[in-house]
Amino acid sequence: MIIESISNNEYLEILKNNNIDIPIYADQEALDIYSEKEIIKVVKNDCPLAVFLVPINNNGVRREYRFFPYISPIFINNENNYSKKKVLKIIFNYLFNKYDYCFIPLHPSFKMISGIQSEGGFVEMRHTHVTDKKMSLDNVPTKLRNHIRNAFKQVEVVIESDYDDYDFNLAIKGDKDEIFKRSNLAKKLIDSGKGLVIKGIVNGKVKAGIICIYDKEWAYLLHSYQDKTIRGIIPLLILKANEYLFDEVGIKYFDFEGSVIDEIDDFFSSFNVNIVNYPYIIESKSKEKFYGLIDRSMNIEGRIKEYESNK
């Protein structure tokens, strides 16, 4: 097996020739949004075994901003687990040696972490909330159902591709550059038929909105904001988005996407769907940098109420 860097066109051609359904976090919009990136492939006897769109930031394997929920290698051929592990060892040995550090979330469907650990990668376990079934008002917990019914009486729900009145400044937390880049990505995904805006309208005014993005199998809750005067408005929008995406788009999984911030995790837990683990890879050539990344992860605002690094 050999590993090599490839162009955008070769990457897309490999996926096309092998009839791969490209995940949204690895499609054309992802190629465009990462200002620095490397695309690698692993080959055996001229046959591609895997490709990986790798975002680079400050000579580290890392996203500049949280453009997509996850990144992950894509296996081309369904070989056995032993062969896949060898491919992963080659990929992460290459990345860990070439770049100064690694700080990336892999997709919940990615389970083979031993090949990364054996190359020196530390795997932090996080979780998200995923359902493989369409939700309805009848099958959500009673307390949440009452909140949704309250909003249902007052709110008109509109599902569309018009984002002109969507307030990205409320939906995205960050500086002006982050808001600009992440909102532009959301708009491009919607324009290309990979995203929807779900709005809650009261008396002709948008009081809340979410954006969901999707590929052929997975949908993700990407952005949300609300006017908190109406109880249950965001759960109502999520429920309607979920119904639409399963019925009209034909997704297999709906990912609420998020768990690190405690308050948000509490909210998603109220839907009582499946809790699914996903790996977050942390690695650095420098111990100081490595422990700095660990500390950064532990000190995400809202993750815990209080943490002192010198304890």
C-alpha positions, 0 to 999 in steps of 0.5 A: 500500500502507498499513500499520496496527495491528489487533486480535487478533480482526481478525488471527485473522479475516484468517488464517481468511478466507484459509485460512492455516495459522497458524504456532505462533509466531503463533497464539493462544498467542503472542497471549496470551504477549506482554504488549506487542505490536503486530499490523500489516497491510499492505493494498492496495485493501482486500486484506490482503497481510501480517500480523505479530505483533510482540513489544515490550519496552522500546520495542523490537521484541524478545521479553521471553523466548525464548518461541518460537524465531522470529517472522516476517511472514505473507504473505497472497497469493502475489505475486511477489518484487518485490511481497513486497519492497515489503511488507517494506520498508513493514513494517520501515520502520514498525518501525524508525521507530516503535521504538527498536531491533529484535532478533529472529530470523526463521524459517528459511523466511524468505529475503527479507532485502534488503527489511530491509537496504535499510531499515537493518536489520543481518542476522546469519546464524545456523543451525539443524538441520532434517530433512524426513525421519523419522529411524531408528536405521539412518540416524543416524551410527554413534557416535550410534547406539551412544549411542542403543542404550545408552539403549534397553536401559535406558530406557522412552520415554513420549510423552504430554501429562502434564507434572506430573512434567516438571522445568521448573526444569532445562529452562529457564535463567533467573530465576523469572519467566522459568521461570514464564512459559515453562513456563506457555506450554509447558503451554498449548501441550500442553493445546491439542494443539500440544505433547508431552512425551517422557519417559525413565523408568528404574525408574519415575523420569523421568530425562530429558524433552523438549518438542516443539511443532508446527503443521501443518508444523513441529515444534520441540524447545523444552525438554530436561533429563536426568540425565546418568547414562545415556548417549544418553538425550536422543538416544533421546528426540529420535529417538522424538519425531521418529518420532512427529511424522512418523508420527502428527502428519504434520509436514513438518519437524523443527527441533532449534532452536538453534545459538548455543551451541557445545556444543549445536550440536556435539550437534545436528551429531552427528545429521547433518541439514540445516543451515539458515540463518535471519536475526537482525535487529538495528537501532537508532536509536542507534549506541550501542544498536546496537553494544550489541546486536551485543556482546550477540549476540557474548557469548551465554554458551557461544557462544564460549570467550573474547571481549574487546570491546576487541580 
